[in-house]
Amino acid sequence: MYRFVVKNNKLDHKPFVVFFCFLAIAFFLTAHSLITQIFAISSSLIAGIISFKKAKQAHPENGTVILEYSQLRFVSDNIQLQGEISPKSYIFANYVVLRLEGFYQSHWLIISAASVEDVYFSRLKRAVIAVQQPT
């Protein structure tokens, strides 16, 4: 069982801005009338805001992680998540995207490498890899 603290786990907004700006430009260039161009830009803006809010919801700033084999519990002031790490979890270079399957529902949890110590981040990655390995 490992217990570690997550501090300053802030979400970077730059990838969202770049992706949805390129999407808006692509829709803008393919649309021929002014009304469809305005609709394309506004729909890209709305989709970007909604996806950023969803990602921010799964990316809490502070909390405590209790990791026991494939079970994970995250506790903070406003969020309490508990569940088994799913094989649908992802590992990227600087962050881990965890899919926690609880008793009734599942939740997403994003933890960046800069917010925890290197030892605990590597243990978290190992736990995800162990769950993803076929038995």
C-alpha positions as CSV (number, residue, x, y, z in Angstrom):
1,M,0.0,0.0,0.0
2,Y,1.3,3.4,-1.0
3,R,0.1,6.7,0.2
4,F,1.2,10.0,-1.4
5,V,0.1,13.6,-1.8
6,V,-0.8,15.3,-5.0
7,K,0.0,19.0,-5.0
8,N,-0.5,21.7,-7.6
9,N,-2.0,19.3,-10.2
10,K,-3.0,22.0,-12.6
11,L,-4.5,21.4,-16.0
12,D,-2.7,22.9,-19.0
13,H,-5.2,24.7,-21.3
14,K,-2.8,25.1,-24.3
15,P,-3.6,21.7,-26.0
16,F,-7.3,22.5,-25.9
17,V,-6.8,26.0,-27.3
18,V,-4.6,24.7,-30.1
19,F,-6.8,21.8,-31.1
20,F,-10.1,23.7,-31.1
21,C,-8.5,26.7,-32.9
22,F,-7.3,24.4,-35.7
23,L,-10.7,22.8,-35.8
24,A,-12.4,26.2,-36.0
25,I,-10.1,27.2,-38.8
26,A,-10.6,24.0,-40.7
27,F,-14.4,24.4,-40.4
28,F,-14.1,28.0,-41.4
29,L,-12.2,27.3,-44.5
30,T,-14.5,24.5,-45.7
31,A,-17.7,26.5,-45.1
32,H,-18.8,28.7,-48.0
33,S,-21.4,31.1,-46.5
34,L,-21.0,33.5,-43.6
35,I,-23.7,31.9,-41.5
36,T,-22.0,28.4,-41.7
37,Q,-18.6,30.0,-40.9
38,I,-20.0,31.7,-37.8
39,F,-21.7,28.5,-36.8
40,A,-18.5,26.5,-37.2
41,I,-16.5,28.9,-35.1
42,S,-19.1,29.1,-32.4
43,S,-19.6,25.3,-32.3
44,S,-15.8,24.8,-32.0
45,L,-15.7,27.4,-29.1
46,I,-18.6,25.7,-27.3
47,A,-17.1,22.2,-27.8
48,G,-13.7,23.5,-26.5
49,I,-15.2,25.0,-23.4
50,I,-17.3,21.9,-22.6
51,S,-14.3,19.5,-23.1
52,F,-12.0,21.8,-21.0
53,K,-14.6,21.8,-18.2
54,K,-14.8,18.0,-18.3
55,A,-11.1,17.6,-18.2
56,K,-10.7,20.1,-15.4
57,Q,-13.3,18.1,-13.4
58,A,-11.2,15.0,-13.8
59,H,-8.0,16.9,-12.9
60,P,-8.2,17.9,-9.2
61,E,-5.5,20.3,-7.9
62,N,-4.8,18.8,-4.5
63,G,-5.4,15.5,-2.7
64,T,-4.1,12.3,-1.3
65,V,-3.8,9.1,-3.3
66,I,-3.9,5.7,-1.6
67,L,-2.7,3.0,-4.0
68,E,-3.1,-0.7,-3.2
69,Y,-2.3,-3.0,-6.1
70,S,-5.1,-2.3,-8.6
71,Q,-7.3,-0.4,-6.1
72,L,-7.0,3.4,-5.9
73,R,-8.5,5.9,-3.6
74,F,-8.3,9.7,-4.1
75,V,-9.4,12.0,-1.3
76,S,-9.4,15.8,-1.5
77,D,-11.5,18.6,0.0
78,N,-14.2,18.4,-2.6
79,I,-13.7,15.0,-4.3
80,Q,-13.6,11.4,-2.9
81,L,-13.0,8.7,-5.5
82,Q,-12.5,5.1,-5.0
83,G,-12.3,2.1,-7.3
84,E,-10.3,-0.4,-9.3
85,I,-8.0,0.8,-12.0
86,S,-9.4,-0.1,-15.3
87,P,-7.5,-1.4,-18.3
88,K,-8.9,1.6,-20.1
89,S,-6.4,3.8,-18.2
90,Y,-3.7,5.6,-20.2
91,I,-0.1,6.5,-19.6
92,F,1.4,9.5,-21.3
93,A,4.9,11.1,-20.8
94,N,3.9,13.7,-18.2
95,Y,0.6,12.4,-16.9
96,V,-1.5,9.4,-16.2
97,V,-5.2,9.2,-17.1
98,L,-6.9,6.8,-14.7
99,R,-10.3,5.2,-15.3
100,L,-11.6,4.1,-11.9
101,E,-14.4,1.6,-11.9
102,G,-16.4,1.9,-8.7
103,F,-19.3,-0.1,-7.3
104,Y,-22.0,1.9,-9.1
105,Q,-20.2,4.1,-11.6
106,S,-16.8,4.9,-13.0
107,H,-14.7,8.1,-12.9
108,W,-11.8,9.6,-14.7
109,L,-8.8,10.9,-12.8
110,I,-5.8,12.7,-14.3
111,I,-2.5,13.0,-12.4
112,S,0.4,14.9,-13.8
113,A,4.1,14.0,-13.1
114,A,4.9,17.4,-11.8
115,S,2.4,17.1,-9.0
116,V,3.9,14.1,-7.3
117,E,7.3,12.7,-6.5
118,D,9.0,10.7,-9.2
119,V,9.0,7.5,-7.1
120,Y,5.2,7.6,-6.6
121,F,4.5,8.6,-10.2
122,S,6.5,5.5,-11.4
123,R,4.6,3.3,-9.0
124,L,1.3,4.7,-10.3
125,K,2.4,3.9,-13.9
126,R,3.4,0.4,-12.9
127,A,0.0,-0.2,-11.3
128,V,-1.6,0.9,-14.6
129,I,0.7,-1.3,-16.7
130,A,0.0,-4.3,-14.3
131,V,-3.7,-3.9,-14.9
132,Q,-3.3,-3.6,-18.7
133,Q,-1.3,-6.8,-19.0
134,P,-3.3,-9.8,-20.3
135,T,-3.5,-12.7,-17.9
